Amino acid sequence: MAVEVTAIWNDFHKELKAFILNKTRNPDDAADILQEVFIKIIRNIDKVNQAENLRHYLYGIVRNAISD
């Protein structure tokens, strides 16, 4: 599990953080939201692994976290 989450982090964290920062315009909020997103990824890694399009699935998690 850790390897899978680590790979997702390595591949997507900068991209996702930039997207969140673009929407929130607040670096502290962006960091907090990104942390929440990765907690959700860790808790739901089985669902994440079943996603047909990983990038699309991750952005869905991010959009939901921003609206929360």
One Martini backbone bead per residue (centre of mass of N, CA, C, O) as a GRO file, in nm:
protein
   68
    1MET     BB    1   0.058   0.061  -0.023
    2ALA     BB    2   0.287   0.273   0.008
    3VAL     BB    3   0.384   0.259  -0.282
    4GLU     BB    4   0.128   0.362  -0.419
    5VAL     BB    5   0.111   0.636  -0.273
    6THR     BB    6   0.393   0.729  -0.348
    7ALA     BB    7   0.345   0.733  -0.651
    8ILE     BB    8   0.119   0.937  -0.647
    9TRP     BB    9   0.275   1.160  -0.516
   10ASN     BB   10   0.508   1.182  -0.725
   11ASP     BB   11   0.307   1.231  -0.978
   12PHE     BB   12   0.072   1.458  -0.835
   13HIS     BB   13   0.122   1.679  -0.611
   14LYS     BB   14   0.198   1.933  -0.777
   15GLU     BB   15  -0.051   1.943  -0.958
   16LEU     BB   16  -0.266   1.951  -0.733
   17LYS     BB   17  -0.162   2.198  -0.581
   18ALA     BB   18  -0.191   2.397  -0.816
   19PHE     BB   19  -0.495   2.363  -0.848
   20ILE     BB   20  -0.574   2.446  -0.563
   21LEU     BB   21  -0.435   2.725  -0.563
   22ASN     BB   22  -0.603   2.837  -0.800
   23LYS     BB   23  -0.878   2.815  -0.633
   24THR     BB   24  -0.788   2.951  -0.340
   25ARG     BB   25  -0.533   3.155  -0.307
   26ASN     BB   26  -0.404   2.962  -0.063
   27PRO     BB   27  -0.139   2.798   0.064
   28ASP     BB   28  -0.256   2.680   0.328
   29ASP     BB   29  -0.512   2.557   0.209
   30ALA     BB   30  -0.373   2.382  -0.003
   31ALA     BB   31  -0.217   2.204   0.197
   32ASP     BB   32  -0.463   2.098   0.353
   33ILE     BB   33  -0.615   1.973   0.114
   34LEU     BB   34  -0.393   1.783   0.021
   35GLN     BB   35  -0.391   1.621   0.279
   36GLU     BB   36  -0.685   1.525   0.265
   37VAL     BB   37  -0.658   1.378  -0.003
   38PHE     BB   38  -0.439   1.168   0.096
   39ILE     BB   39  -0.613   1.045   0.311
   40LYS     BB   40  -0.829   0.942   0.117
   41ILE     BB   41  -0.643   0.767  -0.049
   42ILE     BB   42  -0.549   0.580   0.176
   43ARG     BB   43  -0.841   0.484   0.265
   44ASN     BB   44  -0.907   0.433  -0.076
   45ILE     BB   45  -0.702   0.253  -0.247
   46ASP     BB   46  -0.885   0.046  -0.382
   47LYS     BB   47  -1.050   0.251  -0.551
   48VAL     BB   48  -0.814   0.385  -0.690
   49ASN     BB   49  -0.710   0.120  -0.833
   50GLN     BB   50  -0.999   0.094  -0.999
   51ALA     BB   51  -0.952   0.320  -1.168
   52GLU     BB   52  -0.945   0.405  -1.497
   53ASN     BB   53  -0.875   0.721  -1.425
   54LEU     BB   54  -0.666   0.856  -1.213
   55ARG     BB   55  -0.670   1.160  -1.263
   56HIS     BB   56  -0.976   1.194  -1.257
   57TYR     BB   57  -1.018   1.082  -0.972
   58LEU     BB   58  -0.838   1.285  -0.820
   59TYR     BB   59  -0.992   1.542  -0.910
   60GLY     BB   60  -1.251   1.463  -0.770
   61ILE     BB   61  -1.140   1.473  -0.486
   62VAL     BB   62  -1.045   1.767  -0.497
   63ARG     BB   63  -1.315   1.905  -0.559
   64ASN     BB   64  -1.453   1.804  -0.302
   65ALA     BB   65  -1.251   1.930  -0.099
   66ILE     BB   66  -1.294   2.225  -0.181
   67SER     BB   67  -1.609   2.231  -0.122
   68ASP     BB   68  -1.565   2.153   0.188
   0.00000   0.00000   0.00000
